């Protein structure tokens, strides 16, 4: 069997009682209704359920990555919603807004967050010409300028954590997987450093793969093309 499995390969392989470690992008694609890869991830999870795999592992760094990205996406949506509300009030053109968009965007602290976002960038996002914003810097500036209102961000953090916890519940309750959150130690770090040198991986990618190896998982599932490398041979199977 090849060490790197494509989507089509995964659908053909019987995973039996295998254990599989999953990457942040694998989780985020499933959670994002606008990500075209989400359906493919759902198909893979259904295949694993049918095959009766025994364990799903999630590296602790992946947990932090996922929650952080969910938080950034929530802040981004709030800022864009606030921008659309303002533009709708000023211009003839009307941006479509859901009730949730209105609820988020009309909050006072979100309007203050908007002060720290480059208006041109936010407008490009609102018009579908751009998809990212330096959210971390924006939030830091808000906390620094309005320290008494830091607690206003709490629901955003709680919302992000809830989405992740709901995802874990989906894996355990709907798919019947046993899910483990996998920690790291010095051995994991040593293996990760080796992977960086051998496979030219970034540190986070190397840590995820090392966590898979050190916890004796059979497969590592990711959507990151950096792992589809000709140097891989045996020992791990990646999706």
CORDA-V83184 format. One record per backbone hydrogen bond with DSSP energy under -1.0 kcal/mol. NH is the residue of the N-H (numbers start at 1). CO is the residue of the C=O. E is the energy in kcal/mol with one decimal. If there is no record, write none. Layout:
[[NH,CO,E] [NH,CO,E]]
This chain:
[[5,238,-3.8] [10,6,-2.4] [11,7,-1.7] [13,9,-1.4] [18,15,-2.3] [20,55,-2.6] [21,219,-2.9] [22,57,-2.5] [23,221,-2.2] [27,23,-1.4] [28,24,-2.9] [29,25,-2.0] [30,26,-1.1] [31,27,-1.8] [32,28,-1.4] [35,32,-1.6] [38,35,-2.0] [41,37,-2.1] [42,38,-2.3] [43,39,-2.3] [44,40,-2.0] [45,41,-2.5] [46,42,-2.2] [47,43,-2.1] [48,44,-2.6] [49,45,-2.4] [50,46,-2.3] [51,47,-2.2] [52,48,-1.2] [53,48,-1.8] [54,18,-1.7] [56,178,-3.0] [57,20,-2.5] [58,180,-2.7] [60,182,-3.0] [63,59,-1.7] [64,60,-1.8] [65,61,-2.3] [66,62,-2.9] [67,63,-2.5] [68,64,-2.3] [69,65,-2.4] [70,66,-2.5] [71,67,-2.3] [72,68,-2.5] [73,69,-2.5] [74,70,-1.9] [75,71,-2.5] [76,72,-2.7] [77,73,-2.4] [78,74,-2.2] [79,75,-2.6] [80,76,-2.5] [81,77,-2.6] [82,78,-2.3] [83,79,-2.0] [84,80,-2.6] [85,81,-2.2] [86,82,-2.0] [87,83,-2.7] [88,84,-2.6] [89,85,-1.4] [90,86,-1.1] [91,87,-2.9] [102,98,-2.2] [103,99,-2.3] [104,100,-2.6] [105,101,-3.2] [106,102,-1.7] [107,104,-1.3] [111,107,-1.5] [112,108,-1.4] [113,109,-2.1] [114,110,-2.0] [116,113,-1.6] [117,114,-1.3] [122,118,-2.5] [123,119,-2.3] [124,120,-2.0] [125,121,-2.1] [126,122,-2.6] [127,123,-1.6] [128,125,-1.7] [129,124,-3.3] [135,133,-2.8] [138,134,-2.0] [139,135,-2.8] [140,136,-2.1] [141,137,-2.5] [142,138,-2.0] [143,139,-2.5] [144,140,-2.2] [145,141,-2.3] [146,142,-2.9] [149,146,-2.0] [150,147,-1.1] [152,149,-1.8] [153,150,-2.1] [154,151,-1.3] [156,153,-1.0] [157,153,-1.7] [158,154,-2.9] [159,155,-2.5] [160,156,-1.9] [161,157,-2.2] [162,158,-2.4] [163,159,-2.2] [164,160,-1.8] [165,161,-2.7] [166,162,-2.8] [167,163,-1.8] [168,164,-2.2] [169,165,-2.2] [170,166,-1.9] [171,167,-2.2] [172,168,-2.3] [173,169,-3.3] [174,170,-1.2] [175,170,-1.7] [177,171,-2.7] [180,56,-2.6] [182,58,-2.1] [189,185,-2.0] [190,186,-2.4] [191,187,-2.4] [192,188,-2.4] [193,189,-2.2] [194,190,-1.7] [195,191,-2.3] [196,192,-2.2] [197,193,-1.8] [198,194,-2.7] [199,195,-2.8] [200,196,-1.2] [206,202,-2.8] [207,203,-2.4] [208,204,-2.1] [209,205,-2.3] [210,206,-2.5] [211,207,-2.4] [212,208,-1.8] [213,209,-2.1] [214,210,-3.1] [215,211,-1.4] [216,213,-1.7] [217,212,-2.5] [219,19,-1.7] [220,237,-2.3] [221,21,-3.4] [227,224,-1.5] [228,225,-1.4] [229,227,-1.9] [232,229,-1.5] [238,3,-2.0] [239,220,-1.9]]
